[in-house]
Amino acid sequence: MKYLILGNGIAGISAALAAREQDETGEITVVTKSPMPFYYRIRLIEYLAKNTPIEKLIAYGDVYYDDKEINVILNKEAVNIDSKNKKVKFDDGTIMYYDKLLLATGARPRYPNIEGIDKKGILKFRGASDSDEIIRHIEICDRVVVLGGGVLGIEAANSLVNSGKDVTVIETADRLLHRQLDREGSEILQKALEEKKIKFILGKTIKRILGGESVKGIEFEDGTIFNTGCIVLSAGIIPRLELCKSGGVDFNRGIIVNEYMETNIDGIFAAGDAAEYRGNLYGLWAPSKEQGGIAGGNMTGIKIQKYNPTLPEIRLKVTGISLFSGGETEENGVDIYKYNKDGVYRKFFVRDNKIVGAILIGDMKTSVKVSNWISSKEGLDVLYGLYE
């Protein structure tokens, strides 16, 4: 059996390892356009802050892949899928045949529809090479804007502040993490981040990026101007779908898969940031790892695993700030148990006396446990002692 996996992120590598676990003799090949072997992308913030060398982020060395008999090919991009003849063409003109194919092609940064967004000094933040470009550019730019007040944007802003930069986060919503936090939680988080010298402009829409070839500033719809020579983009991601058309693979916002991570084409699977399951795109490390493992196992033909999405959750990697938001955090149809005192904010969402969601700020001890509480729908007894 020949397994061909396109993409060496967490989904692709998890699939390769899962396939090897089920099939000891199959030929497993992972091909990626990346120049780097699989690394912990969730730790790129540490690299951006110059706390960790890039070599420390690489998960496995060549010996590991050799031992698993997994062939990893770097710097090679797939350009066409012939699903009828089960072959893939690459940018160097070579052809590879497969019995089972996995599309773990990931996503690219979303560029907002703003006039001037293509100027020099607009920096995306997605991979290791992007971090290198940011590090090089900010050496000559002391005032930096991070465009996007999500988790990644906040973490990037914190790393840049720690590098000695004057950093302002611009978010079009009127508060931080507006999908994951309530207003009270957002205000608490913003205050804690401001104490770390991160500045914020919230609830304002950008009209255009000023400057000639290079960024000189930002003009807002209300006519105000903010001067900067560097904008780091953190405005979401878009799944890579370029191969779908040639292979006849159905897609919507992402590559459409069923509970086995199969596409509409026999023998072709998808997982990770590029995959769409029941109308949902996840774009997070944990679901990508889970999807990859399920796809890899099912590619061997055993088909014993179904994807049962875990509840979405976020955690913030900013030293001194503990934040968790997960599960159902809408207030309709649930009971609320809330605590806000001495720098600790807890908000539990309860239905039928079972915990279905939570927001925690400043409570590391409880945040370690709460994900399990939500997934197992623990009763209210676990909250005893938290509200004294």
C-alpha positions, 0 to 999 in steps of 0.5 A, spaced: 500 500 500 502 506 498 500 512 502 502 519 500 501 525 504 501 532 502 503 537 508 507 536 514 504 540 519 501 536 525 495 533 521 500 530 516 505 527 521 499 525 525 496 521 519 503 518 517 504 515 524 497 513 525 498 509 518 504 506 520 501 504 527 496 500 523 500 498 517 507 496 518 509 494 511 506 500 507 510 505 503 508 512 507 511 518 503 510 525 506 511 531 501 511 538 503 513 545 500 516 547 507 523 547 507 523 545 514 521 538 517 515 538 522 515 543 528 511 545 533 508 551 530 504 553 536 511 555 539 513 560 534 511 565 539 517 563 543 521 564 537 519 570 535 520 573 542 527 570 541 527 565 547 527 559 543 532 557 537 528 554 531 532 548 532 528 547 538 521 547 535 523 541 530 519 535 533 523 529 530 530 528 527 531 524 521 533 518 525 526 518 528 523 518 521 528 513 518 526 508 524 518 509 522 520 508 515 516 514 513 519 518 507 519 526 508 520 530 502 521 537 503 521 543 498 516 540 493 509 542 492 504 538 489 500 542 483 495 537 480 491 531 482 489 525 477 484 522 481 482 517 476 489 514 475 491 516 482 497 520 481 500 527 483 504 531 479 509 536 483 512 543 481 519 540 479 515 535 474 515 529 477 509 524 478 508 520 484 503 514 485 498 513 491 493 508 493 491 512 498 492 520 498 491 525 504 490 532 503 493 536 509 495 542 505 493 547 511 491 554 510 494 561 508 493 567 512 487 571 511 489 578 507 483 583 509 480 587 504 484 594 505 487 599 500 494 598 500 495 591 504 500 589 499 505 594 501 512 593 504 512 592 511 505 588 511 508 582 515 504 575 515 505 571 521 503 563 520 510 559 519 517 560 521 519 563 515 514 569 517 517 569 524 524 570 520 521 576 516 518 579 522 524 579 526 528 582 520 523 588 519 522 590 526 529 591 527 528 598 523 521 599 526 520 601 533 512 602 532 509 596 530 501 594 529 498 587 530 492 587 526 487 582 529 486 581 537 485 574 537 489 569 541 495 569 536 495 576 535 495 578 542 501 573 543 505 576 537 504 583 540 506 580 547 513 577 544 514 584 540 513 588 546 518 583 550 523 585 544 523 592 546 518 594 541 512 599 542 506 595 540 499 597 538 493 591 537 488 594 532 481 590 532 475 592 529 471 589 534 469 593 540 473 588 545 478 582 545 476 575 543 469 577 542 467 570 540 470 567 546 469 572 552 464 576 555 465 583 555 467 583 563 472 578 561 475 582 555 475 588 559 479 584 565 484 581 559 485 588 556 487 591 563 492 585 564 495 586 557 495 593 558 499 592 564 504 589 560 505 595 555 501 592 550 496 598 547 489 597 543 485 600 538 478 597 538 472 598 534 475 602 529 475 600 521 481 601 517 480 605 511 487 604 507 494 603 509 498 609 507 505 610 504 508 609 497 511 602 496 512 601 504 507 602 509 507 609 513 501 609 517 494 607 517 488 611 516 481 609 519 474 610 517 473 616 521 479 620 518 484 619 524 491 617 522 496 612 526 503 612 524 507 606 523 512 602 519 510 595 520 504 591 520 503 584 523 497 581 520 493 576 524 486 576 521 485 569 520 486 564 515 484 561 509 484 553 507 488 551 501 484 548 496 488 549 490 488 542 488 481 540 489 479 542 482 484 538 479 482 532 483 475 533 483 474 534 490 468 537 493 470 543 497 466 549 500 470 553 505 474 547 506 475 540 503 469 537 505 470 530 509 465 525 512 466 522 519 472 518 517 475 524 514 474 521 507 472 526 501 467 525 495 473 521 491 475 514 493 482 514 496 482 521 498 482 524 505 483 530 508 485 533 515 487 539 519 486 546 517 484 545 510 478 540 512 471 542 513 467 537 517 459 538 518 460 546 515 465 547 521 473 549 520 477 548 526 484 551 524 486 549 531 492 545 533 488 540 537 483 538 532 488 538 526 492 533 530 486 529 532 483 529 525 490 527 522 490 521 527 483 519 525 485 520 517 491 516 517 488 510 521 482 510 516 487 510 510 489 503 512 482 500 510 480 498 517 475 504 518 475 503 525 475 511 527 470 516 527 471 523 528 467 526 534 469 533 534 472 536 541 469 542 544 473 548 542 477 551 547 483 557 547 488 558 552 493 564 552 500 563 552 502 570 555 507 569 561 503 572 568 496 571 564 492 565 565 486 564 560 481 559 558 475 559 554 472 553 552 465 549 550 459 553 550 459 560 552 453 563 550 448 565 555 442 563 552 438 557 555 444 556 561 445 557 568 451 562 570 455 561 576 460 567 576 466 570 580 470 576 580 474 577 585 482 579 587 484 578 580 480 571 579 474 571 574 470 565 573 464 564 569 461 557 568 455 555 563 451 550 566 445 546 563 441 541 567 446 541 572 452 539 568 458 544 566 458 545 558 462 551 558 467 556 562 471 562 562 477 563 566 482 568 567 487 568 573 486 561 575 491 557 572 489 551 577 482 550 575 484 551 568 488 545 568 482 541 570 476 545 566 477 542 559 475 535 562 470 537 566 466 540 560 468 534 556 465 529 561 459 534 563 461 534 570 456 536 575 456 542 580 459 539 585 466 540 582 465 547 583 464 547 591 470 551 594 471 556 588 465 561 590 467 562 597 
